[in-house]
Amino acid sequence: MGLEKDLLEGFSKALGVPSDVALRAYVLEGRGRPPGHGRLLAWDANSIHAFVFDTTNATGIRGASDVLRSIDDDLRKGAELELLKGQVLFSGGGSGLAVVAEHEVAHCMETLHRIFAERTWIATCTAADVALAAGEGFNERVRAVGRALSRSRILNGPDAEPAVPFFVERCAVCGRRAAAHKPKRGEDRTERLECQPCYDRIKQGKKNVHFQGEPSDFKDIADGGGEGFYAAVYLDGKGIGKTIASLQSPLKYATFSRAIDSVLKRSFAEIASSYGLVEDGGGRAGGYQLPICGGDDVVAILPGEVAVPFTRDLLSRLEKAAEADPDLADKKIGAAAGVAIGHSKYPIRHLLAEAEALLGIAKRRAYEEDGPETRSALSFAVVTDGSPRAETVEPERWARGKDELLLSGRPYSLTEMETFSRRFRILRDEKWKVGRTQLYALHSHAVLGSRQLRNHVLYQIGRREEWQGLTVALGGGEKELLRDPDRCEAQFAPEYGQRRVFDVADMIDLLGHWREPAP
């Protein structure tokens, strides 16, 4: 009732009409034209990822994410735009939607541009508005303002940052802008050239962190005592935009937007707690950064060894939390995620680009094979060099014929990922004494084809007891399967989504990059 009351007050002010039966019907049902006159205003920060990740400095990234969160929080309250709280239907992830009076549009747009400019120095904002009374139905107006926002971004997009003259000293952090400060950084307190945006972000990033000093990279997050691997995780909700565009009323839109934002943040916090991770470090098992978490987007930086199981558990928690939420239960909410794991010295910008490409692959699986088994999907990669990978290599699932043996199951649906995890736990069990060398040999035979894989599996089972034990364990403990050559082979090339997959190849990539929370 609190949200309903706020919306009625907000729409009454924006439309210039009393909060009567007619306005209540529109706010609750959204059909037809609203009483009075008003505008639907949408905004979206441009290149939000570029603003956060235009530097590889970990403290600067943390500071940039803090700035964006504070902007979202302030805009959500309405006062920053001189609006009532109920006039702002949503604000998160750098974007938002509000209902405003005609005379408020110009002031709100000017204020939005000023807020992003003054508080970030470099981020810009695109805004657009449409008349609420110009179409039939609230959801049609939401789609209309979305189209107007896209047009405005193309036609009125901001110019690039001005070029830095050759004789001007550049920032040592981002390497792009002119230096404006010379703060003393590091343990030796040496002077370092910094531009104004980087200086402010680092200052902000150092305020509320557990790190000692100023971490310039992600060693504090990487596993192996800082000499190991860290990961970039990029997650995007499945079909959220389509669902939002179908919502019939302002109340349903505001309720759904708030619910999905809350479920996303709450689910991430719960999974991080289960893994013993604390934002910015200080946890018993390490730290993480959450540069972006708003709307239906998540960009997280995690220890490499937990990234894939963490993301699997996050997808599962999102689905279950959405099903338990009365405002989301019938929407079949899912998500796609890309996980890129790299060495602690690997640049975050490149790792994020790989994660974004992997996200695209996961979304392809989730959308092209729409159904109960593919509400959520996950793809992952361990990056060991600087060559382009995900964007240029067609996944096995689509590159090979339907009857061919796949040498990788990526991207996996969430259900398949749970099966993969169970099998991986068995394969990693030290009692089988199956080392990397033997797994690499198995992989080399799989590359030669299904027949060669079958012969090698039967050969190993026939000569070594540990392979017999491993085969039985993968088969659920049924010893009788050892008498059936076909079933023996199937334990190393099971079906995932009606495709035979040699999933051991994916497991080999994750050896040393997998840690689940203690049961």
N, C-alpha and C positions, 0 to 999 in steps of 0.2 A: 504493500500500500504506500510505502514511503516514496518509491520510484514513481508510482502512478500520480501521486500528489505533486511531486516535483515537476513532472512532465506537463500536467495540467496548468500549473502556474507558469511554466516556461512558454508553452504554446499560447496561453492567454496574453502574455506580454508581447510575444513576437507577432501574433496575428492581430493584436489590438481588439480582442473580443472578450467578453466575460467567460468565466469558466462554467458554462452551462451545459445543458444536455447535448446540444449539437457539437460542442467542442469535445466533450467527453466521448461521444460516439466516434469522432474522428481519431482521437488519440488512442482509443482502445481497439478500434476496428480498422481504421485507415482507409475505408472505402469512400469513393466519391471525392468531391472537392471540399477543402476545409472552409469553415466560416472565416471571413475576414481576409486579410492579405498578409503574406509573409514569404520569406525566401528560405530555401534549403542550401546551406553553405557547407562545402566540403574542402578539406585541405590535406596536403600530403607533402612531407619534407622530401626534397630532391636528393637522390643519391645518399640515402641515409647510411648505407654500408660504407660508402666512400668516406663519409665524414668520420665514422668510427675507426676505420681501418686504413686511413691514408698514411699511417705511421706504423712501424713495427714495435714501437715502444709500448711495453705492457702497461705501464702506469698511465700513459697518455690515452690508451684505449679504454682503460677503466674510467678515467676522468670524462671522456667523451660520452660513454654510456650513462654515467651519472647525470650529465647535463641533459641528455635526451629524456631520461626518466623524469627529471624535475620539470621539464617543459610539458611533457604529457600530463603529469599530475596537476600542474597549475592550470593548464587549459581545461582539464576535466572539471575543475571547480567552477569555471565560468567567469569568475571575478576578473581574471587577467584580460578578458575580452569585454568586460563590463556587461556580462550576460548573467542571467540567473542560472543556477546549477542545472535546472530542468531544461534549459535551452540546449545544452550540450548532450547530444545523444550518445556520443562515443569519442574517446580520445586515447590513443595508444599506438605505439610503434611509429610515432611521427606523423600519424594521420588522424583525422577526426571528422565529425559531422555534427552540425548544429542547425537549429531553426532560429532565424533572426528576422527582425523587422526590416522593411526595405531601407529605412534610413540608417540601419546599423551595419549594412553590408560593407560599405566603403571603409568605415572605421575598423571593423573586424579584420578585413583583409590587410589594411595598413598595419594593424597591430600584430597580426601573425607574421608578416614579413619582418617587422621590427624585432619581435621576440627572437626569431631564429637568427637574425643577423647579429643582434647585440650579445646574445648568450652563447653563440658558437663561433662568431667571427666569419665563418666560411659557409655554413649550411644555409640553404635557401628553401623557400616554401612556395608551392603552387596552390592556388585557391581558385574555386569556381562556385557559382551559385545558379540556382534555377528557381522559378516561381512555384510555390507549392500548389497554387490554384490552376496551374496551366495544364495539368494532366489529370487522368482518371486513376486515382488510387495512390497511396503513399509509396508502395514498392516501385511503381512506375517512375515516380519522381526520384527515388534513390538511384535507379538505373540511369536516369537522365543526367543527374548531377555527376555520376561517375563518368559518363561519356564527355560531359563538359570539362571535367577535370583533366581527362586524357588529352582533349583538344588544346586546352590551355597550356599543358606542359609542352606540347609540340610547338605551338605558335608563340608562346610567351616565355619559354624556358630561359633561365638565367644564362648570361654569358659565362664563359670560362673565367677562372681567376686570371688576373692580369699577369702578363709576363714579368719576370724578374730581370732587371737590367744586368748585363754581364759584369758590371763593376761592383755590384752589391753582394755582400756576403750572405750566403744562404743558411737556412736553419740546418743544424747538424742532426736533428731528429727526423724530420720528414724529407729534407733535401729538396723541397719544392718552393718554399716561400722565403721572403727576405727576413733576415734575422732582426729581432727587435730587443732581445734581452741577452745578458751574459751571466746567467746564474751559476753558482758553484755547485757542481753535481758530483756524485760518486764518493767513495771512501776517501779519495785523495783531495776532494773538494777543488777540482780543477774547473776552470771556467768553460762553459759550453754555449755556443750560439744557438738561440731558439727563437722561432717566430712567435708572434703573439698567441695564435691558436694553440700551438703545442705547449707553450709556457703555461697557459691557463688550464689546459687539460691535465698536464702533469701535476700542477698545483692541486687541482680538484681530486685527481686520482690518489694522491697521497693522504687525503684527509681521513678516510675511514677504512684503512686497510691494515691487515695483520702483518704484511710484509715488513721486513726490516729495510730501511733505506728506500731506494727507488729502483725496483726491478725494471730493467730495460728490455728483458726478453721473458720467456715463459719457463725458465728453469725451475722456478718456485712451484710451478704446476706440474711439470713433466715428472714422470716416474723415474725410478732408479736414482734417487737422490739428486735429481736435477740434471743428470747426464743421459737420461733416457729419452722417452718419446712423449709428445703431447698430441692432442687432437682438436680439430675444429669440427663442430657438429652444427649442421644447418637443417632445421626442421620447419616444415610448412604444413598447415592444416589442409586437409583434403576437402574440396568443395565448399569451403566456408563462404567465399564470395558469392557463389551461386545460391547458397542457402539464404544469405543476408538479402540478396536481391529479390527473393521470393516472399519475404516476410511482409505481412499485409498492413501492419500498423506501426506507428512510432513506439508504442509500448513494447511490442514484440521485438522490434529492432533493438531498442535500448537494452531490453532484458537479455536477448541472445548475445549481443556484443559484450556486455558485462560478464555474462556467464562463461563464454568461451575464453575471455581474457583471464578470469579468475581460475578456471580449471587448468589452464596452461601453466600459470605461475605456481599454483598450489601443487600440481603434479610434479613439476620440476623440483620444487623444494623438498617434497617428500622423498623422491628418488635420491636426491643428493644426500639427504639425511641417512637413508638406508645404506649408502656407500661410505658414510663417514666423511663426506666432503663438506668443506665450509667455503663460502664465497671469499675470495681473496686470500685463501690459505688459513692455516691455524687448525685445520681438522686433524683427527687422528690418522686419517688415511690420505691427507693431501687437500688441495684446494681447487677451486674452479673460478672462472670468470663467466659472467653472463652479460655480454655487451648489449644484446638485443633480446627482449622478451616482451612482446606486446602484440595485440591483435591476434593473429594466428601464426606469428613468426618467432622462431627461437634461433639465436646464434650463441653457442656456448663453446668455451674452451676448457677441456678436461684433461686429466692425466691419460696418456695413451692406453694404458693397460685396462682401464675401465670403460673406455669410450663406447665400444660396440655393445657390451651387455647393458651398460647404463642407458643407451638410446633404445635398445630393445625394451627394457623395463619401462622407460618413459612412454613409449608408444602404447604399451599395454595399459599403463596407468591412465593415460589420456582416454582411451576407449572406455575403460571401466568407469572412470569418473564422469564422463559424459553420459553414459547410460544411467548412472545413479542420479544425475541432475535432472529435476523435472522440466527445466527449460531447454534441455538438450537431448533428452532421452529418445525422442523419435527422429532425430536428425542423422543417425548413423555416422557420427563424427569419427574421422580417422585422420591420419597424417602420413606424410612421407618424410624421410630423413636421409641425409648423406653424411657419412663420417669419414674424414680424412685424417690419417695418423702419420705424423712425421717426427723427425728428430728435433730435439729442443732447439737446435740451431737453424732449423728450416724456417724461412720467413712466413709469418702469419698470413700475409696477403696471398701468397701462393697456395698455402694450405687451405685458406678459405675459398679460393677459386676452385680448388679441387673438390671441396665439400659441396659447393654450389652445383658443380657439374654432376656429382653423384646424386644430389637431391633431384636433379632433372631426370636422371635414370630411374630413381625410385618412384617419382611421380608418374613416369610413363607406365610402370608396372601397375601402380594403384589405379590409374584412370583407364588404361586400355583393357584391363582385366577386371572391370568393376564387378564386385560381388562380395559376399560375406567373407571370403578368404583373403580378399585384398583391400580391405578398408584402410590398412596401413602397410607400408612397405619400407624396406631399409636396404641401402647399398653402402659399401664400405671399401676402403683401399688403404694400404700401407704405402706411403710415398717414400721411395728410397733414392730418387734422383730428381733433377729439375725438368725432365722432359714432360710434355703434355700427355695426359693419360685418359681420363674419363671422357673428355670431349671428343677424342679422336678414335677411340676403340669401341666398336660395336659389341655390346654384351653378348655372351654366348647364347643367352636365352632367345635372342632374335637373330643372331648370326647363323645359327645352325638349324637344320631341318628338324621337324618335330620328332622324328624317330631316331635322331642321332644322340649319342652320349654327350652331355654337356660337361665341360671341364670346369665350370663354375656355375653356381646357382644364383649369383647376384644379378639383379636385386631380388631379395627374398621378401615374401609377404611376412607379416608378423607371425602368423601360424607356422609358416615354414621356418622362421627364425627360431622359434621355440623348439622345434624338432632338431634343427641344426645345433642349438645350444646343448640339448640333451646328449646328442651324439658326440659333440666336442668334449664334454666332460668325461665321457667314457674313453675316448681316444687319448686324452691327456693323463689318464690314470697311470701312475708310475709302475704299478704292479704288472703291466703288460710288457714293460721294457722294450717298447717299440720307439726307437729313436728317430731323429730327423732324417738320418741317412736312409733308413728303411722307408720312410714316408716319401722322400724324394724319389727313391727307386720306384715305388708304387706309382707315383705321379708320372714318371717318365714312360711307364708302360701304358698308362691311361691315355697319354698323348698319342700313342700309336694306334689306339682304337680299342673298342670294347672287347674284342677277342684276346688281345694281348693283356688287357687288364685282368680278364677272367683267368687266363693261364697263370699269371703271376700270383694272383690271390690264392688259387688252388695249390700252387707250388709252395707258398709260404705256410699255408695251413697244414699241408702234408708233412712239413719238416720241422715245424716249431710249435711247441705247446702254447707259447704266449700268443701267437697268432690265432690259435684255436680258441683260447680264452677270450681274446678281443672280439672275434667274430661272433661267439655266443653272446657276449655282453651286448654288442650292437643289435643282436637279434632278440633281445629281451630275455635272455637267459635260457633259451630253448636249445638244449644240446643236440636234439635230433636234426637240427638244420645242417649240421656238419656232414650228414649223409646225402645232402642234396646240393650238387654243384651250383645249380642256378640260384638257390637261396644264399649260398655262401658269397657268390658274386654280388648279389643284391644288397648285402650289408655294407658294401663299399661304393655302391652306385644306386642308392635308393631313389624313389620317385618324389619329386617336389613339384606340386602343381601339374601332375600328369606328364612330367618330363624326368627322364633318368639323369641324375646329376652325380658326378664324381665330386662330392662336396669336400673330400679330403684336401683338395687343392686350396679351397678357401680356408680350411683349418690350418694348413701349413703357413699361410700368410699371417694368421693371427697367433701363432705360437710365440709366446713372450709378450703378447699384447691382449691378455684376457685375464681379468680378475673380477669375480663376482662377490657380492657381500656374503659374509659368513651366514650359514643357515640358522 
